[in-house]
Amino acid sequence: MIPYGRQDINQDDIDAVSEALKSDWLTQGPAVPRFEVALGEVCGAPHVVATSSATAALHIAALALGLGPGERLWTVPNTFVASANCGLYCGAEVDFVDIDPLTRNMSVPALADKLEAARQTGSLPRVVIPVDFAGTSVDLQAIRSLANEYGFSILEDASHAVGGRYRNHPVGDGELADISVFSFHPVKIVTTGEGGAASTRSEELATRMRVLRSHGITRDAAAMSGVNPHAANEPWYYEQIDIGNNYRMTDFQAALGTSQLRRLSHFLARRQEIAARYHHILRDLPVIRQFVPDDTYSALHLYVVELTDDVKRTRRDVFRSMREQGIFVNVHYIPVHLQPVYRGLGFKPGDFPAAERYYERALTLPLYPGLTEAMQDQVVEALKRAIDG
């Protein structure tokens, strides 16, 4: 079987985890801050908060940006459910903005139209979550201009895009987004097993996220409530100043992540090589690949094609045929608004036609550093057979 994604673990990674396991700290030790510094160097942000997952990072980031009951969060339908669910966790209303059919990212014109309509009805969002689908950055400059005009915060879901660039800026540097979130799930570009992180230029937002990831507890006397000023000087004293969660990353996960980040440039280069070869050997097949703007360097977490109207077989038939041939293709994503939870909130088919049209034709092909040319040829031959029937 050839999977659509796979982690790349070497002896250095194993040694790093082993060293962490043998140390005095399995959690809340020095490995997590080291990982945060290493990731900050990659993305160019002064503050990084590591978490147990990207979902956890989205949740605390949304809370730090003031999202709560009576507020609104907008994201795209073409994403994993976590991008929307974090709004529900905060008690906020969730809505969606359709995608650009070429980039498969949030459509800036659709966002602009929706914002103007919301201004007329007094229903503007507090937070907008654009998603860097498949590793390709959204048009953050255009979205920042809209944020400045309409007064919302940008929470960039960069789960697919660590190491990517937009207009010669590292994804996650905080120049345009208030907070960016990364994922380190095993199929992502680098892994910590399960894990995530949030990057920002705001010390205030970073401090709030650190409190929220650890039960809402602080040991910083300057941040305490003042209700017990004498106890604040005691070495054991702590205060719960907010309703937080246990969203901490372990030290052995962080050790793996730090080791993986040392090979990030290699991982990205291999993904570029494999994608360029796909572009070439798929050129005569009836498929459409994601458009990547010239000012964007995609991290290429996924290689997703769309079957054109020339393909007479259904996507379901193509999918099944490829899996029967040992190619573990996937589909990214079922539009979030079509999930039962969101249908229960009033969303329905036809609400976001570009995302729905894309979903009907999408197929994710294998892409990971260990994919050899022979395996890649096997993938493409299987796709040809699947299309031809």
C-alpha positions as CSV (number, residue, x, y, z in Angstrom):
1,M,0.0,0.0,0.0
2,I,1.1,3.5,-0.8
3,P,-0.5,6.0,1.7
4,Y,-1.3,9.6,0.8
5,G,1.0,10.8,3.6
6,R,3.5,9.3,5.9
7,Q,5.9,10.5,8.6
8,D,9.7,10.5,8.0
9,I,11.5,9.3,11.2
10,N,15.2,8.9,11.3
11,Q,17.7,7.8,14.0
12,D,18.3,11.4,15.1
13,D,14.5,11.7,15.9
14,I,14.6,8.4,17.8
15,D,17.7,9.5,19.8
16,A,16.0,12.9,20.6
17,V,12.9,11.2,22.0
18,S,14.9,8.7,23.9
19,E,17.0,11.4,25.5
20,A,13.8,13.2,26.6
21,L,12.4,10.0,28.0
22,K,15.6,9.4,30.0
23,S,15.6,13.0,31.3
24,D,14.1,14.4,34.5
25,W,11.2,15.9,32.6
26,L,8.4,14.2,30.6
27,T,6.3,17.3,30.6
28,Q,6.6,21.0,31.5
29,G,10.3,20.7,31.1
30,P,12.9,22.5,29.0
31,A,12.2,20.6,25.7
32,V,9.0,22.5,25.0
33,P,10.5,26.0,25.2
34,R,13.4,24.8,23.0
35,F,10.9,23.6,20.4
36,E,9.0,27.0,20.6
37,V,12.3,28.8,20.0
38,A,13.1,26.6,17.0
39,L,9.7,27.0,15.5
40,G,9.9,30.8,16.0
41,E,13.1,30.9,14.1
42,V,11.5,29.0,11.2
43,C,8.4,31.2,11.0
44,G,10.0,34.5,12.1
45,A,7.6,35.2,15.0
46,P,8.8,36.3,18.4
47,H,6.2,34.3,20.3
48,V,5.3,30.7,19.9
49,V,3.0,28.6,22.1
50,A,3.2,24.9,21.7
51,T,0.0,22.8,22.3
52,S,-1.2,19.2,22.4
53,S,-2.8,19.7,18.9
54,A,-3.6,22.3,16.3
55,T,-7.2,22.0,17.4
56,A,-6.1,23.1,20.9
57,A,-4.1,25.9,19.4
58,L,-7.1,27.1,17.4
59,H,-9.3,27.0,20.5
60,I,-7.0,29.0,22.8
61,A,-6.1,31.4,20.0
62,A,-9.8,32.2,19.4
63,L,-10.3,32.7,23.1
64,A,-7.3,35.0,23.3
65,L,-8.8,37.1,20.4
66,G,-11.9,37.6,22.5
67,L,-14.3,35.2,20.7
68,G,-17.2,34.2,22.9
69,P,-21.0,34.0,23.1
70,G,-22.7,36.6,20.9
71,E,-19.6,36.9,18.7
72,R,-19.1,35.4,15.2
73,L,-16.4,33.4,13.6
74,W,-16.1,32.9,9.8
75,T,-13.9,30.3,8.0
76,V,-14.0,28.3,4.8
77,P,-16.0,25.1,4.1
78,N,-12.9,23.5,2.5
79,T,-11.1,22.6,5.7
80,F,-10.9,20.1,8.5
81,V,-13.8,20.5,11.0
82,A,-11.5,21.9,13.7
83,S,-11.2,25.3,11.9
84,A,-14.9,25.8,12.5
85,N,-15.4,23.8,15.7
86,C,-13.1,26.2,17.7
87,G,-15.8,28.8,17.2
88,L,-18.4,26.5,18.7
89,Y,-16.1,25.7,21.6
90,C,-16.1,29.4,22.4
91,G,-19.9,29.6,22.3
92,A,-19.8,31.8,19.2
93,E,-21.8,31.6,16.0
94,V,-20.0,30.0,13.0
95,D,-20.4,30.9,9.3
96,F,-18.5,30.2,6.2
97,V,-17.0,32.1,3.2
98,D,-16.8,30.2,-0.2
99,I,-13.5,29.4,-1.8
100,D,-11.6,30.5,-4.9
101,P,-12.0,27.6,-7.4
102,L,-8.3,28.0,-8.5
103,T,-6.5,28.3,-5.2
104,R,-9.1,26.4,-3.1
105,N,-8.5,29.0,-0.4
106,M,-10.9,31.7,0.9
107,S,-12.2,33.8,-1.9
108,V,-11.3,37.5,-1.1
109,P,-14.2,38.8,-3.3
110,A,-16.7,36.5,-1.5
111,L,-15.3,37.7,1.8
112,A,-15.6,41.3,0.9
113,D,-19.2,40.9,-0.3
114,K,-20.2,39.0,2.9
115,L,-18.5,41.6,5.1
116,E,-20.3,44.5,3.5
117,A,-23.7,42.6,3.8
118,A,-22.9,41.9,7.5
119,R,-22.0,45.5,8.2
120,Q,-25.5,46.5,6.9
121,T,-27.1,44.1,9.4
122,G,-24.8,44.6,12.3
123,S,-23.5,41.0,12.2
124,L,-19.8,41.4,11.4
125,P,-17.4,38.6,12.6
126,R,-15.0,39.0,15.5
127,V,-12.6,36.5,14.0
128,V,-12.0,35.2,10.5
129,I,-10.0,32.0,10.0
130,P,-8.6,31.7,6.5
131,V,-7.0,28.3,5.8
132,D,-3.7,27.8,3.9
133,F,-5.1,24.8,2.0
134,A,-2.5,22.1,1.0
135,G,0.3,24.4,2.1
136,T,-0.5,27.4,-0.1
137,S,-0.9,30.6,1.8
138,V,-4.1,32.6,1.5
139,D,-3.9,36.2,0.2
140,L,-3.2,37.6,3.6
141,Q,-2.5,41.1,2.4
142,A,-6.0,41.5,0.9
143,I,-7.6,39.9,4.0
144,R,-5.6,42.3,6.3
145,S,-6.9,45.2,4.3
146,L,-10.5,44.0,4.9
147,A,-9.7,43.3,8.6
148,N,-8.5,46.9,9.0
149,E,-11.7,48.2,7.4
150,Y,-14.2,45.9,9.1
151,G,-12.5,45.4,12.5
152,F,-12.0,41.6,12.7
153,S,-9.0,39.6,13.9
154,I,-7.2,37.2,11.5
155,L,-6.5,33.7,12.9
156,E,-4.6,32.0,10.2
157,D,-5.0,28.2,10.1
158,A,-1.6,27.4,8.7
159,S,-1.8,23.7,9.8
160,H,-0.7,22.7,6.3
161,A,1.9,25.4,5.7
162,V,4.9,25.3,8.1
163,G,7.9,26.4,6.1
164,G,5.8,28.1,3.4
165,R,6.2,31.7,2.3
166,Y,3.9,34.5,1.2
167,R,5.3,37.6,-0.6
168,N,8.7,36.6,0.7
169,H,7.5,36.4,4.3
170,P,7.5,33.2,6.3
171,V,4.1,31.8,7.0
172,G,3.3,32.6,10.6
173,D,5.6,35.6,11.0
174,G,2.7,37.7,12.4
175,E,3.1,40.6,10.0
176,L,-0.4,40.2,8.7
177,A,-2.2,37.6,10.8
178,D,-2.9,38.3,14.5
179,I,-2.2,34.6,15.3
180,S,-1.2,31.7,13.0
181,V,-1.7,28.0,14.0
182,F,0.4,25.0,12.9
183,S,-0.2,21.3,13.0
184,F,2.3,18.5,13.7
185,H,0.2,15.4,13.1
186,P,2.1,12.5,11.6
187,V,1.0,13.2,8.0
188,K,2.0,16.9,8.2
189,I,5.3,18.3,7.0
190,V,7.0,17.8,10.4
191,T,5.6,15.8,13.3
192,T,5.5,15.7,17.0
193,G,3.1,12.7,16.9
194,E,0.1,14.8,17.9
195,G,0.8,18.4,18.5
196,G,0.3,22.0,17.4
197,A,1.4,25.6,18.0
198,A,0.4,29.2,17.7
199,S,2.7,32.0,16.6
200,T,2.1,35.7,17.1
201,R,3.9,39.1,17.4
202,S,1.8,40.0,20.4
203,E,3.2,39.4,23.8
204,E,-0.2,39.9,25.3
205,L,-1.8,37.3,23.1
206,A,1.0,34.8,23.7
207,T,0.7,35.3,27.5
208,R,-3.0,34.7,27.4
209,M,-2.6,31.6,25.3
210,R,0.0,30.2,27.7
211,V,-2.4,30.6,30.6
212,L,-5.3,29.1,28.7
213,R,-3.3,26.0,27.6
214,S,-2.6,25.1,31.3
215,H,-5.9,25.2,33.1
216,G,-6.0,29.0,33.3
217,I,-3.4,28.9,36.0
218,T,-0.5,31.3,36.5
219,R,2.4,31.5,38.9
220,D,3.4,35.0,37.7
221,A,2.7,37.4,40.6
222,A,2.2,40.3,38.2
223,A,-0.7,38.5,36.5
224,M,-2.5,37.4,39.6
225,S,-5.8,38.8,40.8
226,G,-4.6,40.5,44.0
227,V,-7.2,38.8,46.1
228,N,-4.5,37.3,48.3
229,P,-1.5,39.6,48.1
230,H,0.4,38.0,51.0
231,A,0.2,34.4,49.5
232,A,1.4,35.7,46.1
233,N,4.9,35.9,47.7
234,E,4.9,32.3,48.7
235,P,7.0,30.0,46.5
236,W,4.3,27.4,46.1
237,Y,1.5,29.8,45.3
238,Y,-0.5,29.8,42.0
239,E,-3.8,31.2,40.9
240,Q,-6.5,30.1,38.4
241,I,-7.3,33.4,36.7
242,D,-9.3,32.0,33.8
243,I,-11.1,28.8,32.6
244,G,-8.4,27.1,30.7
245,N,-7.7,23.5,29.5
246,N,-4.9,21.0,29.7
247,Y,-3.5,21.6,26.2
248,R,0.2,21.2,27.0
249,M,2.7,19.4,24.7
250,T,4.9,16.8,26.3
251,D,8.7,17.1,26.4
252,F,9.2,14.0,24.3
253,Q,6.9,15.3,21.6
254,A,8.7,18.6,21.6
255,A,12.1,16.8,21.4
256,L,10.8,15.0,18.3
257,G,9.5,18.3,16.8
258,T,12.8,20.1,17.4
259,S,14.7,17.2,15.7
260,Q,12.2,17.2,12.8
261,L,12.6,21.0,12.3
262,R,16.3,20.5,11.6
263,R,15.2,18.6,8.4
264,L,12.4,21.0,7.4
265,S,14.4,22.4,4.4
266,H,15.0,18.8,3.2
267,F,11.3,17.9,3.6
268,L,10.2,20.9,1.7
269,A,12.7,20.4,-1.1
270,R,11.6,16.8,-1.5
271,R,7.9,17.8,-1.7
272,Q,8.8,20.4,-4.4
273,E,10.7,17.8,-6.4
274,I,7.8,15.2,-6.2
275,A,5.2,17.8,-7.0
276,A,7.2,19.1,-10.0
277,R,7.4,15.5,-11.3
278,Y,3.6,15.0,-10.8
279,H,3.0,18.2,-12.8
280,H,5.0,16.6,-15.6
281,I,3.7,13.1,-15.6
282,L,0.1,14.1,-15.1
283,R,0.1,16.7,-17.9
284,D,-1.9,14.5,-20.3
285,L,-4.4,13.3,-17.8
286,P,-7.8,15.0,-17.3
287,V,-7.0,16.4,-13.9
288,I,-6.6,20.0,-12.5
289,R,-4.1,20.8,-9.9
290,Q,-4.2,23.6,-7.3
291,F,-3.1,27.1,-8.6
292,V,-0.2,28.5,-6.6
293,P,0.3,32.3,-7.1
294,D,3.8,33.5,-8.1
295,D,4.3,35.3,-4.8
296,T,3.6,32.2,-2.8
297,Y,5.9,29.3,-1.9
298,S,3.7,26.4,-1.0
299,A,4.7,24.0,1.7
300,L,2.9,21.3,-0.3
301,H,1.4,19.4,2.5
302,L,-1.1,17.8,0.0
303,Y,-1.1,17.2,-3.7
304,V,-4.8,17.4,-4.6
305,V,-6.2,17.1,-8.1
306,E,-9.7,17.6,-9.5
307,L,-11.1,15.3,-12.1
308,T,-12.3,17.2,-15.1
309,D,-15.6,16.8,-16.8
310,D,-13.9,14.7,-19.4
311,V,-13.6,11.9,-16.9
312,K,-16.6,9.6,-17.5
313,R,-16.2,7.6,-14.3
314,T,-17.4,9.0,-11.0
315,R,-14.9,10.2,-8.4
316,R,-16.2,7.3,-6.2
317,D,-15.3,4.8,-8.9
318,V,-11.9,6.3,-9.4
319,F,-11.3,6.4,-5.6
320,R,-12.3,2.8,-5.1
321,S,-10.2,1.6,-8.1
322,M,-7.1,3.2,-6.8
323,R,-7.5,1.8,-3.4
324,E,-8.0,-1.6,-4.9
325,Q,-4.7,-1.1,-6.7
326,G,-3.0,-0.4,-3.4
327,I,-2.9,3.4,-3.7
328,F,-4.4,4.9,-0.5
329,V,-5.7,8.1,-2.0
330,N,-7.9,10.4,0.1
331,V,-10.3,13.3,-0.2
332,H,-9.7,16.7,1.4
333,Y,-12.3,17.8,2.4
334,I,-16.0,17.1,2.8
335,P,-17.3,20.7,3.1
336,V,-17.8,21.4,6.8
337,H,-21.2,23.0,6.3
338,L,-22.5,19.7,5.0
339,Q,-21.6,17.8,8.2
340,P,-24.6,16.8,10.4
341,V,-23.6,19.1,13.2
342,Y,-23.6,22.1,10.9
343,R,-26.7,21.1,9.0
344,G,-28.3,21.1,12.4
345,L,-27.3,24.8,12.6
346,G,-29.2,25.5,9.4
347,F,-26.6,25.1,6.6
348,K,-27.5,23.1,3.5
349,P,-26.3,22.0,0.1
350,G,-25.9,24.8,-2.3
351,D,-24.9,27.4,0.3
352,F,-21.2,27.4,-0.9
353,P,-21.2,26.2,-4.5
354,A,-17.5,26.6,-5.2
355,A,-16.5,24.5,-2.2
356,E,-19.1,21.9,-3.1
357,R,-18.1,21.7,-6.7
358,Y,-14.5,21.3,-5.8
359,Y,-15.3,18.5,-3.3
360,E,-17.3,16.5,-5.9
361,R,-14.1,16.2,-8.0
362,A,-11.2,16.3,-5.5
363,L,-8.7,13.5,-5.0
364,T,-5.6,13.6,-2.9
365,L,-2.6,11.7,-4.3
366,P,0.3,10.4,-2.2
367,L,2.9,13.0,-1.4
368,Y,5.6,12.6,1.3
369,P,9.5,12.7,1.3
370,G,9.8,8.9,1.1
371,L,7.8,8.6,-2.1
372,T,10.2,7.2,-4.7
373,E,9.9,7.8,-8.5
374,A,8.9,4.2,-8.9
375,M,6.1,4.6,-6.4
376,Q,5.1,7.8,-8.0
377,D,4.9,6.1,-11.4
378,Q,2.8,3.4,-9.8
379,V,0.4,6.1,-8.5
380,V,0.0,7.7,-11.9
381,E,-0.5,4.4,-13.7
382,A,-3.1,3.4,-11.2
383,L,-4.9,6.7,-11.7
384,K,-4.8,6.2,-15.5
385,R,-6.4,2.7,-15.1
386,A,-8.9,4.1,-12.7
387,I,-10.0,6.9,-15.1
388,D,-10.1,4.6,-18.1
389,G,-12.1,2.0,-16.2
